[in-house]
Amino acid sequence: MKKTILLDSARITLFSSLLIAPLAWQPANAASACKGMEQTACETNAECRWQAGYTRKDNVQVASHCRALPKKKEAATEPAKTVDKPSTP
């Protein structure tokens, strides 16, 4: 009897975990809002920029594409501390 209850409890826990895990998992790099945009749409979006096609050092051709602009860092609330150097005579 106890063994059956323990197995049922384990099955329920495993089943629940399998259902919830895909919802809780998030990829490290979410897809950019700029990905796949046409050039005109990209150039009008303030969060994106158009990257012209180029050839890498290994001779691979990279097609033109839309890229997200880098995110700006928030301004520091405190000014940076400076280290005073002792004056030498």
C-alpha positions in Angstrom: 0.0 0.0 0.0 2.7 2.5 1.0 4.8 1.5 -2.1 1.8 2.2 -4.4 1.3 5.6 -2.8 5.0 6.4 -3.1 5.0 5.4 -6.8 1.9 7.4 -7.6 3.4 10.4 -5.9 6.6 10.1 -7.9 4.7 9.7 -11.1 2.6 12.8 -10.4 5.7 14.8 -9.6 7.5 13.6 -12.7 4.5 14.3 -14.9 4.0 17.7 -13.5 7.7 18.6 -14.0 7.5 17.5 -17.6 4.5 19.7 -18.2 5.9 22.8 -16.4 9.6 22.6 -17.6 9.0 23.8 -21.2 7.0 26.8 -19.9 9.7 27.8 -17.4 12.6 27.3 -19.7 13.7 30.4 -21.6 16.5 30.5 -24.1 19.6 32.6 -23.2 19.4 34.6 -26.4 15.9 35.6 -27.3 15.3 36.3 -30.9 15.7 40.0 -31.8 12.7 42.0 -32.8 14.8 43.1 -35.8 15.5 39.6 -37.1 14.1 39.0 -40.6 13.1 42.6 -41.3 13.3 44.1 -44.7 15.7 47.0 -45.2 13.1 49.7 -45.3 11.4 48.5 -42.2 14.7 48.1 -40.5 15.9 51.6 -41.3 12.7 53.1 -39.9 12.8 51.2 -36.6 14.7 53.1 -33.9 15.9 49.8 -32.2 17.5 48.4 -35.4 20.2 49.1 -37.9 20.9 47.7 -41.4 24.1 45.8 -41.8 25.4 45.7 -45.3 26.7 42.4 -46.7 30.4 41.6 -46.4 33.0 38.9 -46.8 34.6 37.4 -43.7 38.3 36.6 -43.4 37.5 32.9 -44.2 35.9 34.0 -47.6 32.3 33.3 -46.4 29.8 35.8 -47.9 27.5 37.3 -45.2 24.2 38.7 -46.7 22.8 42.1 -45.7 20.5 41.9 -42.7 18.8 43.9 -39.9 20.5 44.0 -36.5 19.4 45.2 -33.1 21.2 48.2 -31.7 23.2 47.5 -28.6 21.4 48.2 -25.4 22.5 51.3 -23.5 23.8 50.8 -20.0 22.0 52.7 -17.3 23.8 55.8 -15.9 25.5 55.1 -12.6 23.8 56.7 -9.7 27.0 57.6 -8.0 30.0 59.3 -9.7 33.0 57.1 -10.2 35.5 57.3 -7.4 38.9 58.7 -8.3 42.1 57.7 -6.5 44.2 60.6 -5.4 47.9 60.1 -6.1 50.2 61.5 -3.5 52.2 64.4 -4.8 55.9 63.9 -5.0 58.3 66.9 -4.3 
